Amino acid sequence: MAEALANAGASVVITSTNDEEIKSRAALLAQATGQDIVGLSGDVSRERDCERIIDATQSTFGRLDILVN
């Protein structure tokens, strides 16, 4: 889904509980699509992590238009 959105022109934030893995995947996706891709670590079952991810997304891109879990 992230790749499809990026290919359609969207800037994308992807998340994982594994910080190292998600940063690597974000870099590969950015290279493949030419779009701005940010990889953030966090556990979406934790409200605090969700709030941090949303805040970081809004801070980086100015808004959040689509959320896919």
Residue pairs with C-beta under 8 A, 6 or more apart in sequence:
1 68
2 12
2 14
2 29
2 37
2 68
3 29
3 32
3 33
5 12
5 66
6 12
6 29
6 30
6 33
6 35
6 37
7 33
7 35
9 35
10 35
10 65
10 66
11 35
11 36
11 37
11 38
11 61
12 29
12 35
12 36
12 37
12 38
13 37
13 38
13 39
13 40
13 53
13 56
13 57
13 60
13 61
14 22
14 25
14 26
14 29
14 37
14 38
14 39
14 40
15 22
15 39
15 40
15 41
15 42
15 44
15 53
16 22
16 25
16 39
16 41
17 41
17 42
17 43
18 41
19 41
22 39
22 40
22 41
23 39
24 39
25 39
26 37
26 38
26 39
27 37
27 39
29 35
29 37
30 36
30 37
36 61
38 56
38 57
38 60
40 52
40 53
40 56
40 57
42 49
42 50
42 52
42 53
43 49
44 50
44 53
44 69
54 64
57 64
58 64
